[in-house]
């Protein structure tokens, strides 16, 4: 039986820091303006909860799993797109991180075999250097 060495979805909060900041500002403004329109707080909170719920569901649509023998990427909620590569066929890994992504510990990870195009590309994965260590291991 293969043991799972890495299994993760892209994290919601670390991949959407701007949405978090906008959410905090929206709640603060709603609280300030609540004297003029008390229903504004409920409207803002309902929209924020709906938005964060959508982001949560979208993040659960992506899953990267690394076992002892293969890398498996599953994409989709109802219809699934599944890509598998054996660890032996991986020739290189590319990790793309912006400055903010480095601070938050997420990155886009791409797995290459023989061609110029990546076979698997996943955005916003946590602990990207752990992924490199496991695959290079």
C-alpha positions as CSV (number, residue, x, y, z in Angstrom):
1,X,0.0,0.0,0.0
2,X,1.3,3.5,-0.9
3,X,1.7,5.9,1.9
4,X,0.6,9.5,1.4
5,X,3.4,11.9,1.9
6,X,1.6,15.1,1.0
7,X,-2.2,15.8,0.6
8,X,-3.5,19.4,0.5
9,X,-6.0,21.8,-1.0
10,X,-5.1,25.4,-1.7
11,X,-5.9,27.3,1.6
12,X,-8.7,29.9,1.3
13,X,-7.3,32.7,3.5
14,X,-3.6,32.6,2.4
15,X,-4.6,32.6,-1.3
16,X,-7.0,35.5,-0.9
17,X,-5.4,38.1,1.4
18,X,-6.9,41.0,-0.5
19,X,-10.4,39.6,-0.1
20,X,-9.7,39.3,3.6
21,X,-8.6,43.0,3.9
22,X,-11.6,44.1,1.8
23,X,-13.9,42.1,4.1
24,X,-12.5,43.7,7.2
25,X,-12.9,47.2,5.7
26,X,-16.4,46.4,4.5
27,X,-17.5,45.3,8.0
28,X,-15.8,48.4,9.6
29,X,-17.6,50.7,7.1
30,X,-20.9,48.9,7.7
31,X,-20.5,49.4,11.5
32,X,-19.7,53.1,11.1
33,X,-22.7,53.6,8.8
34,X,-25.1,51.4,10.8
35,X,-26.7,54.4,12.5
36,X,-28.0,55.6,9.2
37,X,-28.9,52.2,7.8
38,X,-29.1,49.4,10.4
39,X,-29.9,46.7,7.7
40,X,-26.5,47.6,6.0
41,X,-24.6,45.4,8.5
42,X,-26.8,42.4,7.8
43,X,-26.4,42.9,4.0
44,X,-22.6,43.2,4.2
45,X,-22.3,40.2,6.5
46,X,-24.6,38.1,4.2
47,X,-22.5,39.1,1.1
48,X,-19.2,38.3,2.9
49,X,-20.4,35.0,4.1
50,X,-21.6,34.1,0.6
51,X,-18.3,35.2,-0.9
52,X,-16.2,33.3,1.5
53,X,-18.4,30.2,1.1
54,X,-17.8,30.4,-2.7
55,X,-14.0,30.7,-2.2
56,X,-14.0,27.8,0.2
57,X,-15.9,25.5,-2.2
58,X,-13.6,26.6,-5.1
59,X,-10.5,25.7,-3.0
60,X,-11.9,22.3,-2.3
61,X,-12.2,21.7,-6.0
62,X,-8.3,21.3,-6.2
63,X,-6.4,18.6,-4.4
64,X,-2.7,17.6,-4.8
65,X,-1.6,14.3,-3.4
66,X,1.9,12.9,-3.4
67,X,2.4,9.2,-2.5
68,X,5.5,7.1,-2.5
69,X,5.1,6.4,-6.2
70,X,3.1,9.2,-7.9
71,X,1.8,12.7,-7.9
72,X,-2.0,13.0,-8.3
73,X,-3.9,16.2,-9.0
74,X,-7.7,16.1,-8.9
75,X,-9.6,19.2,-10.1
76,X,-13.4,19.8,-10.1
77,X,-16.4,19.5,-7.8
78,X,-19.0,17.5,-9.7
79,X,-17.1,16.5,-12.8
80,X,-13.5,15.5,-11.9
81,X,-10.4,15.9,-13.9
82,X,-7.7,13.6,-12.7
83,X,-4.0,13.8,-13.7
84,X,-1.4,11.3,-12.4
85,X,2.4,11.2,-12.9
86,X,4.8,8.7,-11.5
87,X,7.6,10.2,-9.4
88,X,10.2,8.5,-11.7
89,X,8.9,10.5,-14.7
90,X,9.2,13.9,-13.1
91,X,12.2,15.7,-14.5
92,X,11.8,19.1,-12.8
93,X,9.5,21.1,-10.5
94,X,8.9,24.8,-10.9
95,X,7.8,26.9,-7.9
96,X,6.6,30.4,-8.7
97,X,6.1,32.7,-5.7
98,X,5.5,36.4,-5.4
99,X,6.8,38.3,-2.4
100,X,3.4,38.1,-0.6
101,X,3.1,34.4,-1.4
102,X,6.5,33.8,0.2
103,X,5.3,35.5,3.3
104,X,2.1,33.5,3.3
105,X,3.8,30.2,2.5
106,X,2.0,29.4,-0.8
107,X,3.1,29.1,-4.4
108,X,2.2,27.8,-7.8
109,X,3.8,24.4,-8.4
110,X,4.3,22.9,-11.8
111,X,5.6,19.4,-12.5
112,X,7.4,18.7,-15.8
113,X,8.4,15.5,-17.5
114,X,9.9,15.5,-20.9
115,X,8.2,18.4,-22.6
116,X,8.2,22.2,-22.3
117,X,4.7,22.4,-20.9
118,X,3.9,21.2,-17.4
119,X,1.8,18.1,-17.0
120,X,0.5,19.3,-13.7
121,X,0.2,22.9,-12.6
122,X,-1.5,23.9,-9.3
123,X,-1.8,27.4,-8.0
124,X,-1.7,28.4,-4.3
125,X,-0.4,25.2,-2.7
126,X,0.8,25.4,0.9
127,X,4.4,24.4,1.8
128,X,5.8,24.3,-1.8
129,X,9.3,23.6,-0.7
130,X,8.1,20.5,1.2
131,X,6.6,19.3,-2.1
132,X,10.0,19.8,-3.8
133,X,11.8,17.8,-1.0
134,X,9.3,15.0,-1.2
135,X,9.5,14.7,-5.0
136,X,13.3,15.1,-5.2
137,X,13.8,12.9,-2.1
